[in-house]
Every structure is written in structure tokens, then in C-alpha cells.
Amino acid sequence: MITVSATDFQNNFGYYLQAVQEGNEIRILKNGKEVARLISHNASVSFLSDSLKGVLKYDYDEKAMRSERIEAHEGIR
């Protein structure tokens, strides 16, 4: 993880963007307090999916769920 001030980040945006593309995480500080983190798209998707593990009780079949929703809403029309 790279820690940088907001001013330095602003002045060297291209450098830090390249660092994120290479897999680094950028922690941005303003007045000594963390205000943001910059992570790659792949890392964010992984982070979100990993944080949901164990939230759902069962493994769900997306196709089965979709067909159930369609059947439930067919009578509404």
C-alpha cells in the first residue's frame, strides 16, 4: 500500500494511476487523515464478492431465480 498526501496525489496523478494498474493500493491523506483509497477495478470486484461470502444462506441458481420472478409477475399484467 502506498500512502500519499492529497496534494502529492493531485500533482502526480498519472504516476499513481499507473501504480494502481500494477496492483498497488493508494491511500490518500488530507491533513494527516485518510480520505480515500484507490484500488484497481479487479481488486474492487474481488473485495466486494469476498465481503458477501457467508451472507447468503444457500447457493442460488440465477436461472432458477429469474424464472421464479418471471412466473410470479406474469399474473400482474
Secondary structure, 3 states (H helix, E strand, C coil): CEEEEHHHHHHCHHHHHHHHHCCCCEEEEECCEEEEEECCHHHHHHHHHHHHCCCCCCCCCHHHHHHHHHHHHHCCC
